[in-house]
Amino acid sequence: MSSLSVAWLNLISLHVSAFLFAYLTTLSVMPVTREEKRGEKAWEECARLRSISFVFAGIMILNTILWAWFPVPEISWALSPDPMFGIIIGVIIGVPCFIILIIAMRDAGKEMHAPQKGIQLHGGIYKRLRHPGAVGEMPLYVVIALFVNSLFLSVWMTVFILVFTPIHIYYEEKDLLKRFGEVYSEYRKKTPAVFPGFKRRRSEES
């Protein structure tokens, strides 16, 4: 198989994996909604869906790294003539995001990996942000593209997270409102979703 064929297969794999990651991850944060039709087993199904989504996230990362050796010639634009530029910007973005992700994982506990029935709202960093996991995780996909020094992948990943993240949050919060009711509704009014210090206006809650 030629390197050009590998490059195109890698690009196709990136697109497919990104779609499956987004789709399965979103399904995995809707246990209450799924339980209405599928019963108690919905919680175990959501746990499995999240585990599978992690696999596709790993494939996305692998596809991005492989781009360094197998770029598609027509779109193999360098982010900068100096590869260190992307690495420096990536570190500046990646380090704080990684720290936020680790804190979010600590404060969410098992819920980060699988939905847990009967738990209360998380504390810690979740008192300041409703979705710190997304704040920490999503930019890291852009960071990897920056490390590869690919303008195409950097833009592609940025568009991906800007489209996927709001959709994911929308469906997750619909389920959380079913799960926690008025408690979560009040929590949303007081706590910003992803930007510290930015609170939703009451008119947006209707």
N, C-alpha and C positions, 0 to 999 in steps of 0.2 A: 504493500500500500504506500502510495506516495505521501510526502509530507503535506502536500496541498490537500489531499483527501483527509488526512488526519486533522488538519486545521479546520476544515469545514465540519467534520464530524464533531470536533470539540466544540465549535460554536453552536451547532444544533443541540448538542447535549446540554450546553449552558442554558439555552432557552427552555428546553423541556424540563430540566431540573428546577429551574427558577419557577416555572409555572406550577409544577407538582409540589414544590416546597411551599409556595404561597397558598395553594389550594388546601393541602393537607393540614398545614399549620392553622389555617383559619377554621377548618372543620374541627380541629382538636380543641379549640377554645369555646366550643358551643355544647358542652355536655348536657345542660338543662334543656336546651332546645331539642337536642337529639333524643333525650330521655322521654320527651312527650310522645314520641312515636315508637321508640325502640326499647323503652323500659330501662331498668337498672344497668343492663349490659352496655348502655351508651357510654358510661364512665370508663369502662375498660377499653371500649373501642376508641375513645378519644385519646387514651394513653398510648395505644398502639399507633394511632395516626400521628401523634406527636413524635414518637420514636422513628417512624418511617420518614417523617419530614426532616428529621435531623440527618438522615442518610442523604437525602437530596441536597440539603444544605452543604454537606461535605463534598458532594459531587460538584456543586457550583464552585466551591473553593478550589477544588482540583482543576476544573476547567479553566478557571482564571489563572492559576499558576502555570498550567500547560501552555497558555497563550504566549508565555515568554519564549517558548521553543517552537510553537506551532501557530503563529498568527496568520489570519487570513490576509493575503497580500493587499487586497483592495481597501482594507480598513485598518491596516497595521500602522496607524499614526502614533508617533511617539508623543507622550505628554510633554516632554522637554528633551532638548539635546543632552542634558546632563541627567542621568538616571537618579542621581542623589536628590534631585529636586522632589521627585515623587516620594522617595523614601522619607525625606524630612517632613513633608506635608503629611504623609501617612502616619508618622510617629506622633506629630502634633495632634492629629485628630484621634488616632487610635488609642493612645495611652489613657486619656480621660474616659473615653467610651468604654474601654476594657475594664477600668476601675468601677465605673457605674454598673456595668453588667455583672461583675463579681459581687458587688454589694446587693444588687437586685436578686441574684441567685441565692445569696445568703438569707435575705429577708423573706423571700417567697418560699424557701425550703423545697419540699417535694412538689409543690404546686408548679414550680418552674418546668418540671419534666413531665408531669401528668396531673390533670385536674383532680382535686381531692374533695370528696363530698363531706359536708358538715363543718368546713373550716370557717374562720372569721376573716374579716378583711386584714390584709397584711399591715404590719407596722413599719418602722424604720424609714427607709427611703421612700416607701409608698405613701408616707404622710406628706411628701413634698411633690411627688409625681405619680400619676395613675399608671403610667406605662414605662417605668425606668428600664425594663428589660429591652423594650424596643429601642429606647434612646441609646442604650449601650451596644446592642447587637447590630442593628441595621447599618450604621455607618462603617462597621468593620468590613463589610463586603466592598465598600468603596475603597477602603484603606488597602485591601489586597490588590485591587486594580491599580491603585497609585504605586504600590511597590513594584508592579510589573511594568510601570512606565507606559501604560496604554491609555491614550486619550479616549479611544472608542469604548473600552471597558469602563473607564472612570465615569463617562457620561451615561453609559448603559446602566451601570449599577446605581447611579444617582437617580435616574428616571425610575428604575425598578423600585427602589425603596420609597420614593415619593408617591408612587402609585399604590404600591402594596400596603404600606403602613397605615394610611387612613382607612382603607377598606378593612384591613384586619382589625383595627381598633373599633370600627363601627360594629362589626359582628360580635366581637368579644364583649363589648359593653352592652349590647342588646341582651346577651346571655347573662351577664353579671347583674343586670337590672332584674331579670327573672329570678336569679339566684339569691340576691340580697335585698331586693325591693327598695323601700324608702331609704334604708341605710346607705345603699350605694348611690341613690339619687342625690342625697345630701352630700355625700363624699365628692361626687362630681362637681357640685356647685362650689365647693371649697378648694378643690385640688386640681391644678392644671394637668393636662394630659401628658404633654411631652416637653413643654417649655416652662422652666421655673419662673414663677412670678406672673405668668399669664393665666388668668382665670376666665372660664367661660362666662359669658353674659347670661343672665337669666332667660333672656329671650331665645337663646340657642338651646335651652333645655326643653322647650315646649315641643 
